[in-house]
Amino acid sequence: YRWGSVDAFLNGDLPNRYRRSYSLLPGDGVEDGAAAAAAFKSMQLGFYVQDEYNFSDKFSASFGLRLDVPMFLDDPTEATTFNQSTAATLAAAGYDLRGAAAGKAPASQLLFSPRFGFNYDVNGDRTFIIRGGAGIFTSRVPFVWPGGMYTNNGVLLADLDARASDISNYNNFTFNTSVREQYTLEDFGKTAGSSQLDLFAKDFKYPQVFRASLAADVELPFGMVGTLEGIYSKTLNNVVYQNINVTNPIGTLTGAGNDNRSLYDGDKISSDYTDIILGYNTNEGYSYNVTAQIQKPYANGWVGSLAYTFGQSKAMNDLTSSQNSSNWRYVESINGKNNTDLSYSDFDMGHRLTAFISKRIEYGSEAGGATTITLFYNGQSGRRYSYTYSGNLVNDDFENRSDLIYVPASAGEINLVDDANYGTAAQQWTALDAFIAGDEYLSSRRGQYAERNGARTPFESIIDMKIMQDVFVNMGGKRRTLQVSLDIFNFGNMINGEWGRRYFMTNDQYALIEVDRDDTATTAEYKFKAPTGDVWNIDESGINSSLWQAQLGVRLLF
């Protein structure tokens, strides 16, 4: 049950939405272990051969070839209605089903992964080494994704999604707290078999990337070692999703500057199903990072390192959900979630500076001890996030938080409307214009769309400290060590509560502008109220947070 506000619930108002999924199998109740579980068998055969060869005392190389053959040993239950009629309807609407069929798991694929690596000692004395390699690497997929074929197969489960109009038309709809006495599709006059259907392309392959690396290690003055390393990865096969039950666009947006994105009416092509999620492969996406590092090997009790890394990662979909539908639904886009663009990944690194320095002081001999003090530093670009609308502009789905905003260059490029809570349109524009001007990212995108993950939270600087005390004891003719350690994580925050902050954005997005559009209209109305503070949040929960924490350890070495 979903209400528009807590007050609406407490006042006994009707909810604006009711959703429920339940088993259609005879005898299945609500207990765990229902027969509509995702039960299937799979296996993966793997073959690998590798050899190493020394071409000379200075140059050696390794060669390898791996072959993986993943396969599903069971097919899902077939939804005959889909194969007999719905598939043709979807194809007539312009969708490519990529050989997918209800009741059919993807065909087995031969995934070849050749690899090559080398090490070149240029001077023969390990003072200058060049190393690197290249190859194809194959990963598995979380089985919860293909598992969707076996539960969301259009046969075992029913999905009830009653909107406000359905609920208001229902005679005496009430909030029922009994799990066993909930509403069904038939109660609302909906098709008994209405459910989600998960499909995978016939030639669906497990994810593969091509990865290459090249590095040089050089001995520097004062006993230091310098390293320069680059790594590049190119997507060969990644997973991407499409909802092929979305109707074609009804037109494009008008009256908002250069914002002419596609618009939808929210309808489904087939009323027999809610979402029809098709998983297939894409070769779009890449990542790279370059690192420069100076290390001081252990000498006179001192050891340390300083490294700078810049990395960039772009992807079509970061696949952060366990559900196929959610992997499709929660990707920010401009022209609808079936038309996503290559964009910054949620895991795009940016700049990163890491350093540590450690000093060990020993005293005594057989019954002495040692004290080691170590400081660690990690400075890193903030997390990526997107600016979206609050409200459903594109309307290709019931969720309303994935439409990227158009950044207006002038008041004429956004149809702001007067509102008692937001102020006049002129007042709203003054506030919005000031907010855009004060945001480094948005100010660079005036007259353009905000990009998915285009903005970042502030730079983060974290200092950790470790103090370790060793006590040497002669026991049985051998030296034993009692070690007591104190780790202070986010040591900077212990010194100053304003230091060591980590930031996050809920769902990696911020709904900046409120939008309202009728399902069949090609124009929209907007409202803006300036945030009262920063748009990001300070992470103060969990181990890896903005709060300092300490850990005491004791161990005996013998």
C-alpha positions as CSV (number, residue, x, y, z in Angstrom):
1,Y,0.0,0.0,0.0
2,R,1.3,3.4,-0.9
3,W,0.0,6.8,0.3
4,G,1.0,10.3,-0.8
5,S,1.9,11.2,2.8
6,V,1.9,9.9,6.3
7,D,-1.1,12.2,7.1
8,A,-3.1,10.6,4.3
9,F,-2.5,7.2,5.9
10,L,-3.3,8.4,9.4
11,N,-6.5,10.1,8.2
12,G,-7.8,6.9,6.7
13,D,-7.6,8.1,3.1
14,L,-7.4,5.7,0.2
15,P,-3.9,4.8,-0.9
16,N,-2.8,6.0,-4.3
17,R,-1.3,2.7,-5.2
18,Y,-1.5,-1.0,-4.3
19,R,1.0,-3.6,-5.5
20,R,1.2,-7.3,-4.8
21,S,2.9,-10.3,-6.4
22,Y,1.7,-13.8,-5.5
23,S,1.9,-17.4,-6.6
24,L,-0.6,-18.8,-9.1
25,L,0.3,-22.5,-8.3
26,P,-2.5,-24.5,-6.6
27,G,-1.9,-24.8,-2.9
28,D,0.8,-22.2,-2.7
29,G,0.3,-19.9,0.3
30,V,2.5,-17.1,1.7
31,E,4.9,-19.4,3.5
32,D,8.5,-19.7,2.6
33,G,9.2,-22.5,0.2
34,A,6.4,-21.8,-2.2
35,A,6.6,-24.0,-5.4
36,A,6.9,-20.8,-7.5
37,A,10.6,-20.5,-6.5
38,A,13.4,-20.1,-9.1
39,A,14.5,-23.7,-9.2
40,F,16.9,-24.6,-12.1
41,K,20.2,-26.3,-12.8
42,S,23.2,-24.8,-14.5
43,M,26.9,-25.7,-15.1
44,Q,30.0,-24.2,-16.5
45,L,32.8,-26.1,-18.2
46,G,36.2,-24.5,-18.1
47,F,39.4,-25.4,-19.9
48,Y,42.7,-23.6,-19.5
49,V,46.2,-24.0,-20.9
50,Q,49.2,-21.8,-20.1
51,D,52.9,-21.8,-20.8
52,E,55.8,-19.6,-19.8
53,Y,58.9,-19.1,-21.9
54,N,62.2,-17.3,-21.2
55,F,63.4,-15.8,-24.4
56,S,66.5,-14.5,-22.7
57,D,67.8,-13.7,-19.2
58,K,66.1,-10.3,-19.6
59,F,62.8,-11.1,-21.3
60,S,60.1,-13.7,-20.3
61,A,56.6,-14.1,-21.5
62,S,53.5,-16.2,-20.6
63,F,50.8,-17.3,-23.0
64,G,47.4,-18.7,-22.1
65,L,44.0,-19.7,-23.5
66,R,40.9,-20.3,-21.5
67,L,37.6,-21.6,-22.8
68,D,34.4,-21.3,-20.8
69,V,31.1,-23.0,-21.7
70,P,28.3,-21.9,-19.4
71,M,25.0,-23.6,-19.9
72,F,21.5,-23.8,-18.3
73,L,20.3,-27.4,-17.9
74,D,16.6,-26.5,-17.5
75,D,14.3,-24.4,-19.5
76,P,11.7,-22.1,-17.8
77,T,8.0,-23.0,-17.9
78,E,6.6,-21.8,-21.2
79,A,4.1,-19.0,-21.4
80,T,2.3,-20.2,-24.5
81,T,0.2,-17.1,-25.0
82,F,3.4,-15.0,-25.3
83,N,5.0,-17.3,-27.9
84,Q,1.8,-17.7,-29.9
85,S,0.6,-14.1,-30.1
86,T,2.3,-11.5,-27.9
87,A,5.8,-12.0,-29.4
88,A,4.4,-11.1,-32.9
89,T,2.6,-8.0,-31.5
90,L,5.8,-6.8,-29.9
91,A,7.8,-7.4,-33.1
92,A,5.1,-5.4,-35.0
93,A,5.6,-2.5,-32.6
94,G,9.3,-2.4,-33.7
95,Y,11.0,-4.4,-31.0
96,D,13.8,-6.9,-31.8
97,L,13.3,-9.9,-29.5
98,R,16.8,-11.1,-30.4
99,G,15.7,-14.7,-30.7
100,A,14.3,-14.8,-27.1
101,A,11.3,-17.0,-26.5
102,A,9.2,-17.7,-23.3
103,G,10.2,-21.0,-21.9
104,K,13.7,-21.0,-23.5
105,A,17.0,-20.4,-21.7
106,P,19.9,-18.9,-23.7
107,A,21.8,-21.3,-25.9
108,S,25.2,-22.4,-24.7
109,Q,28.1,-20.2,-25.9
110,L,31.8,-20.9,-26.4
111,L,33.7,-18.1,-24.7
112,F,37.4,-17.9,-25.6
113,S,39.7,-15.9,-23.4
114,P,43.3,-15.7,-24.8
115,R,45.9,-14.0,-22.5
116,F,49.5,-12.7,-22.9
117,G,51.9,-11.2,-20.4
118,F,55.6,-10.2,-20.4
119,N,58.4,-9.0,-18.2
120,Y,61.4,-7.2,-19.6
121,D,64.4,-6.4,-17.3
122,V,66.0,-3.8,-19.5
123,N,69.4,-3.5,-17.9
124,G,69.5,-7.1,-16.6
125,D,69.9,-5.9,-13.0
126,R,66.3,-5.1,-12.1
127,T,66.9,-1.4,-12.0
128,F,64.5,-0.8,-14.9
129,I,61.6,-3.2,-15.6
130,I,58.9,-3.0,-18.2
131,R,55.9,-5.3,-17.7
132,G,52.5,-5.7,-19.1
133,G,50.0,-7.9,-20.8
134,A,46.7,-8.2,-22.6
135,G,43.8,-10.6,-22.8
136,I,40.1,-11.3,-22.6
137,F,38.5,-12.1,-19.3
138,T,35.1,-13.7,-18.7
139,S,33.0,-13.4,-15.6
140,R,30.0,-15.2,-14.3
141,V,26.6,-13.4,-13.7
142,P,24.7,-13.4,-10.5
143,F,22.3,-16.3,-10.9
144,V,19.5,-14.1,-9.5
145,W,19.4,-12.4,-13.0
146,P,18.8,-15.5,-15.1
147,G,16.7,-16.8,-12.2
148,G,14.1,-14.3,-13.2
149,M,13.4,-16.5,-16.3
150,Y,12.1,-19.2,-13.9
151,T,9.9,-17.1,-11.6
152,N,8.9,-14.1,-13.7
153,N,7.9,-16.4,-16.6
154,G,4.3,-15.2,-17.1
155,V,3.0,-18.5,-15.6
156,L,4.0,-18.9,-11.9
157,L,3.4,-15.5,-10.5
158,A,0.8,-12.7,-10.8
159,D,1.6,-9.0,-10.4
160,L,-1.2,-6.8,-9.3
161,D,-0.5,-3.0,-9.7
162,A,-3.7,-1.1,-8.8
163,R,-3.4,2.7,-9.4
164,A,-5.4,5.4,-7.7
165,S,-8.3,5.2,-10.2
166,D,-8.5,1.4,-9.8
167,I,-8.7,1.8,-6.0
168,S,-11.3,4.6,-6.0
169,N,-13.5,2.5,-8.3
170,Y,-13.3,-0.5,-6.0
171,N,-16.3,-0.9,-3.8
172,N,-15.2,-0.4,-0.1
173,F,-11.4,-0.8,-0.6
174,T,-9.8,-1.1,2.9
175,F,-6.3,-1.4,4.3
176,N,-6.0,-5.1,5.3
177,T,-3.2,-6.1,7.6
178,S,-3.6,-9.8,7.1
179,V,-1.0,-11.2,4.8
180,R,-3.3,-14.1,3.8
181,E,-6.3,-11.9,2.9
182,Q,-5.0,-9.6,0.2
183,Y,-6.5,-8.5,-3.1
184,T,-6.1,-10.4,-6.3
185,L,-6.1,-9.4,-10.0
186,E,-9.7,-10.8,-10.3
187,D,-10.9,-8.4,-7.5
188,F,-10.0,-5.5,-9.8
189,G,-11.3,-7.2,-13.0
190,K,-7.8,-7.7,-14.4
191,T,-6.4,-10.6,-16.3
192,A,-5.6,-13.5,-14.0
193,G,-2.2,-14.1,-15.7
194,S,-1.0,-10.5,-15.7
195,S,2.6,-10.7,-14.5
196,Q,6.2,-9.7,-15.3
197,L,8.0,-11.7,-17.9
198,D,11.8,-12.0,-18.0
199,L,13.5,-13.0,-21.2
200,F,17.1,-13.4,-22.3
201,A,18.4,-13.2,-25.9
202,K,19.0,-16.5,-27.5
203,D,22.8,-15.7,-28.0
204,F,23.2,-14.2,-24.5
205,K,26.8,-14.3,-23.3
206,Y,28.4,-14.0,-19.9
207,P,30.2,-10.6,-19.5
208,Q,33.6,-10.3,-21.2
209,V,36.2,-7.5,-21.3
210,F,39.4,-7.0,-23.2
211,R,42.0,-5.7,-20.7
212,A,45.5,-4.5,-21.4
213,S,48.2,-3.1,-19.0
214,L,51.6,-1.6,-19.3
215,A,53.9,-0.6,-16.5
216,A,57.5,0.5,-15.8
217,D,59.4,0.1,-12.5
218,V,62.5,2.3,-12.2
219,E,65.1,2.4,-9.4
220,L,65.5,6.0,-8.3
221,P,68.1,7.8,-6.1
222,F,68.0,7.4,-2.3
223,G,66.8,3.8,-2.7
224,M,63.4,4.7,-3.9
225,V,61.4,2.9,-6.6
226,G,59.1,4.7,-9.2
227,T,56.3,3.1,-11.0
228,L,54.1,4.3,-13.9
229,E,51.3,2.0,-14.8
230,G,48.2,2.2,-17.1
231,I,45.3,-0.2,-17.4
232,Y,42.6,-0.1,-20.1
233,S,39.5,-2.3,-20.2
234,K,37.0,-2.4,-23.1
235,T,33.6,-4.0,-22.8
236,L,33.1,-6.9,-25.2
237,N,29.9,-8.3,-23.7
238,N,28.0,-6.7,-20.9
239,V,24.4,-7.0,-19.8
240,V,21.8,-4.4,-20.7
241,Y,18.0,-4.5,-20.3
242,Q,15.0,-3.3,-22.3
243,N,11.3,-3.3,-21.4
244,I,9.7,-4.4,-24.7
245,N,6.2,-3.9,-23.4
246,V,6.5,-0.1,-23.5
247,T,4.4,1.6,-26.2
248,N,6.1,3.8,-28.8
249,P,6.5,7.5,-28.1
250,I,3.5,9.7,-28.6
251,G,5.6,12.7,-29.7
252,T,8.3,15.0,-28.4
253,L,8.4,17.7,-25.7
254,T,7.7,21.2,-26.9
255,G,7.8,24.7,-25.4
256,A,11.0,24.2,-23.2
257,G,14.0,25.5,-25.1
258,N,16.0,22.9,-26.8
259,D,14.4,20.1,-24.8
260,N,12.7,17.9,-27.4
261,R,12.9,14.5,-25.7
262,S,10.6,11.6,-26.5
263,L,7.4,11.3,-24.5
264,Y,5.2,8.3,-23.7
265,D,1.7,7.8,-22.5
266,G,2.5,5.1,-19.9
267,D,0.5,2.4,-21.6
268,K,1.6,-1.2,-22.2
269,I,1.6,-3.0,-25.6
270,S,0.2,-6.2,-24.1
271,S,-2.2,-6.0,-21.1
272,D,-1.4,-9.6,-20.3
273,Y,1.9,-8.6,-18.8
274,T,3.2,-5.7,-16.7
275,D,6.9,-5.5,-17.7
276,I,8.5,-7.7,-20.3
277,I,12.2,-7.4,-19.5
278,L,14.6,-8.5,-22.2
279,G,18.3,-9.0,-21.2
280,Y,20.9,-9.0,-23.9
281,N,24.5,-8.0,-24.5
282,T,26.2,-4.7,-25.4
283,N,29.8,-3.9,-26.3
284,E,29.5,-0.3,-25.2
285,G,31.6,0.7,-22.2
286,Y,35.2,1.1,-21.2
287,S,37.4,2.1,-18.3
288,Y,41.0,3.2,-17.8
289,N,43.3,4.4,-15.0
290,V,46.8,5.7,-14.9
291,T,48.9,5.5,-11.8
292,A,52.2,7.2,-10.9
293,Q,53.8,5.9,-7.6
294,I,57.0,6.5,-5.6
295,Q,57.9,3.9,-3.0
296,K,60.6,3.9,-0.3
297,P,61.4,0.3,0.6
298,Y,62.0,-0.6,4.3
299,A,65.2,0.9,5.5
300,N,66.3,2.1,9.0
301,G,62.8,1.5,10.3
302,W,61.2,3.7,7.7
303,V,58.9,2.7,4.8
304,G,56.5,4.8,2.7
305,S,54.6,5.3,-0.5
306,L,53.0,8.1,-2.5
307,A,50.7,7.4,-5.5
308,Y,48.4,9.4,-7.7
309,T,45.8,7.7,-9.9
310,F,43.3,9.1,-12.4
311,G,40.6,6.8,-13.6
312,Q,37.5,7.1,-15.8
313,S,34.8,4.5,-16.4
314,K,31.8,4.6,-18.7
315,A,29.0,2.1,-19.0
316,M,25.5,1.6,-20.4
317,N,24.2,0.1,-17.1
318,D,26.0,-0.5,-13.8
319,L,23.7,-3.5,-12.9
320,T,23.5,-2.6,-9.2
321,S,20.2,-4.4,-8.5
322,S,19.3,-8.1,-8.0
323,Q,16.2,-7.7,-10.2
324,N,16.2,-7.5,-13.9
325,S,13.3,-5.0,-13.9
326,S,15.1,-2.7,-11.4
327,N,18.3,-2.8,-13.5
328,W,16.2,-1.3,-16.3
329,R,14.0,0.9,-14.2
330,Y,16.5,2.9,-12.2
331,V,18.9,4.0,-14.9
332,E,18.7,7.8,-15.5
333,S,18.0,8.8,-19.1
334,I,16.7,11.5,-21.4
335,N,14.5,9.8,-23.9
336,G,13.3,6.9,-21.8
337,K,15.0,3.9,-20.2
338,N,14.9,1.9,-23.5
339,N,17.1,4.6,-25.0
340,T,20.0,5.0,-22.6
341,D,23.3,6.5,-23.6
342,L,26.9,5.6,-22.7
343,S,27.6,7.6,-19.6
344,Y,29.8,7.9,-16.5
345,S,29.6,4.8,-14.4
346,D,28.5,4.9,-10.8
347,F,32.0,3.7,-10.0
348,D,33.9,6.3,-12.0
349,M,37.1,7.0,-10.0
350,G,38.3,10.4,-11.0
351,H,41.3,11.6,-9.0
352,R,42.8,9.6,-6.2
353,L,45.9,10.4,-4.0
354,T,47.1,7.7,-1.6
355,A,50.0,7.8,0.8
356,F,51.4,6.1,3.8
357,I,54.5,6.5,6.0
358,S,55.6,4.1,8.8
359,K,58.3,4.2,11.4
360,R,59.4,1.2,13.5
361,I,61.6,1.7,16.6
362,E,63.1,-1.3,18.2
363,Y,64.7,-1.3,21.7
364,G,66.3,-4.0,23.8
365,S,67.1,-7.4,22.4
366,E,65.8,-10.6,23.9
367,A,63.4,-8.9,26.3
368,G,62.9,-5.6,24.5
369,G,60.2,-4.4,22.2
370,A,59.3,-2.3,19.2
371,T,56.9,0.5,18.5
372,T,55.5,1.1,15.0
373,I,53.5,4.2,14.1
374,T,51.8,4.3,10.6
375,L,49.7,7.0,9.0
376,F,47.6,6.4,5.9
377,Y,46.0,9.0,3.6
378,N,43.3,8.5,0.9
379,G,42.1,11.5,-1.0
380,Q,39.5,10.8,-3.7
381,S,37.0,12.6,-6.0
382,G,33.5,12.4,-4.7
383,R,30.8,10.0,-5.9
384,R,29.0,10.5,-9.2
385,Y,25.3,11.5,-9.2
386,S,22.6,12.8,-11.5
387,Y,20.2,15.7,-11.5
388,T,16.7,14.5,-12.2
389,Y,13.1,15.7,-12.2
390,S,10.7,15.1,-9.3
391,G,7.7,13.8,-11.2
392,N,7.1,11.7,-14.3
393,L,8.1,13.7,-17.4
394,V,8.9,11.0,-20.0
395,N,6.3,8.6,-18.6
396,D,7.7,5.4,-20.0
397,D,7.2,3.8,-16.6
398,F,5.3,4.3,-13.4
399,E,8.5,5.3,-11.5
400,N,9.2,9.0,-11.7
401,R,12.8,9.6,-10.6
402,S,15.0,8.7,-13.6
403,D,14.3,11.6,-16.1
404,L,17.5,13.8,-16.4
405,I,16.8,17.5,-16.3
406,Y,17.3,20.0,-19.1
407,V,19.4,22.9,-17.7
408,P,17.7,26.1,-18.9
409,A,19.9,28.9,-20.1
410,S,17.2,31.5,-19.6
411,A,13.7,31.9,-18.1
412,G,12.3,31.3,-21.6
413,E,13.6,27.8,-21.6
414,I,11.5,26.5,-18.7
415,N,7.8,26.8,-18.2
416,L,7.7,27.7,-14.5
417,V,4.2,28.3,-13.0
418,D,3.0,30.3,-10.1
419,D,2.4,28.4,-6.9
420,A,1.4,29.3,-3.4
421,N,4.2,27.2,-1.9
422,Y,6.9,27.9,-4.5
423,G,6.3,31.6,-5.3
424,T,5.7,33.3,-8.6
425,A,7.3,32.0,-11.8
426,A,9.7,35.0,-11.7
427,Q,10.7,34.3,-8.1
428,Q,11.3,30.6,-8.9
429,W,13.5,31.5,-11.9
430,T,15.6,33.8,-9.8
431,A,16.2,31.0,-7.3
432,L,16.8,28.4,-10.0
433,D,19.2,30.7,-12.0
434,A,21.2,31.4,-8.8
435,F,21.4,27.7,-8.0
436,I,22.6,26.8,-11.5
437,A,25.2,29.6,-11.4
438,G,26.5,28.3,-8.0
439,D,26.8,24.7,-9.1
440,E,30.0,24.0,-11.0
441,Y,28.6,21.2,-13.1
442,L,25.1,22.7,-13.9
443,S,26.6,26.0,-14.9
444,S,28.6,24.2,-17.5
445,R,25.5,22.6,-19.0
446,R,23.2,25.5,-19.6
447,G,21.1,24.9,-22.7
448,Q,21.9,21.2,-22.6
449,Y,20.7,18.1,-20.8
450,A,22.3,17.1,-17.5
451,E,24.3,13.9,-18.0
452,R,23.8,10.7,-16.2
453,N,26.3,10.8,-13.3
454,G,27.6,14.1,-14.6
455,A,28.0,15.7,-11.1
456,R,30.1,14.8,-8.2
457,T,29.9,15.1,-4.4
458,P,32.8,17.0,-2.8
459,F,36.4,15.7,-2.6
460,E,37.0,13.3,0.3
461,S,40.2,13.2,2.5
462,I,40.6,10.4,5.0
463,I,43.5,9.8,7.4
464,D,43.9,6.6,9.3
465,M,46.4,5.8,12.0
466,K,47.8,2.6,13.4
467,I,50.0,2.3,16.5
468,M,51.5,-1.2,17.2
469,Q,53.4,-2.1,20.3
470,D,55.5,-5.3,20.3
471,V,56.9,-6.8,23.6
472,F,59.6,-9.4,23.1
473,V,59.7,-12.3,25.7
474,N,62.2,-15.1,25.8
475,M,60.2,-18.3,26.3
476,G,61.7,-21.8,25.9
477,G,64.9,-20.4,24.4
478,K,62.9,-18.6,21.7
479,R,61.8,-15.0,21.3
480,R,58.0,-14.7,21.6
481,T,56.1,-11.5,20.8
482,L,53.0,-10.0,22.5
483,Q,51.6,-7.5,20.1
484,V,49.0,-4.8,21.0
485,S,47.6,-2.6,18.2
486,L,45.4,0.4,18.1
487,D,43.7,1.3,14.8
488,I,42.0,4.7,14.5
489,F,40.0,4.9,11.4
490,N,39.3,8.4,10.1
491,F,41.8,9.8,12.5
492,G,41.2,13.3,11.1
493,N,37.6,13.3,12.3
494,M,38.7,12.5,15.8
495,I,40.8,15.6,15.8
496,N,38.2,17.9,14.2
497,G,34.5,17.0,13.6
498,E,34.5,18.9,10.3
499,W,37.3,16.7,8.9
500,G,37.1,13.3,7.3
501,R,33.7,13.6,5.8
502,R,32.3,11.1,3.3
503,Y,29.3,12.1,1.2
504,F,26.6,10.2,-0.7
505,M,23.5,10.9,-2.7
506,T,20.4,8.7,-2.1
507,N,20.0,6.5,-5.2
508,D,22.9,8.5,-6.8
509,Q,20.5,11.2,-7.9
510,Y,18.9,14.5,-6.8
511,A,15.4,15.5,-7.9
512,L,16.0,19.2,-8.4
513,I,13.0,20.4,-10.4
514,E,9.4,19.4,-10.0
515,V,7.5,18.5,-13.2
516,D,4.0,17.8,-14.1
517,R,2.6,16.5,-17.5
518,D,-0.6,14.9,-18.5
519,D,-0.2,11.5,-20.2
520,T,-1.1,12.7,-23.7
521,A,0.3,16.3,-23.5
522,T,3.5,17.3,-25.2
523,T,4.1,20.3,-22.9
524,A,4.9,20.3,-19.2
525,E,4.8,22.6,-16.2
526,Y,7.7,23.1,-13.7
527,K,8.2,24.3,-10.2
528,F,11.4,25.0,-8.3
529,K,12.2,25.5,-4.7
530,A,15.9,26.0,-3.7
531,P,17.3,23.3,-1.5
532,T,17.8,24.6,2.1
533,G,21.4,23.2,2.2
534,D,23.7,21.0,0.3
535,V,22.1,18.5,-2.1
536,W,24.3,15.7,-0.9
537,N,24.2,13.9,2.5
538,I,27.0,13.1,5.0
539,D,27.5,9.4,5.5
540,E,27.4,8.8,9.3
541,S,26.5,5.1,9.4
542,G,28.4,1.9,9.1
543,I,32.1,1.2,9.4
544,N,33.2,3.1,6.3
545,S,31.6,6.5,7.3
546,S,32.4,10.0,8.3
547,L,32.7,9.1,12.0
548,W,36.0,8.1,13.5
549,Q,36.3,4.6,15.0
550,A,38.9,2.8,17.0
551,Q,39.9,-0.9,17.1
552,L,42.1,-2.5,19.7
553,G,43.8,-5.8,18.9
554,V,45.9,-8.2,20.9
555,R,47.8,-11.2,19.5
556,L,50.6,-13.6,20.5
557,L,53.3,-14.5,18.0
558,F,55.3,-17.7,18.7
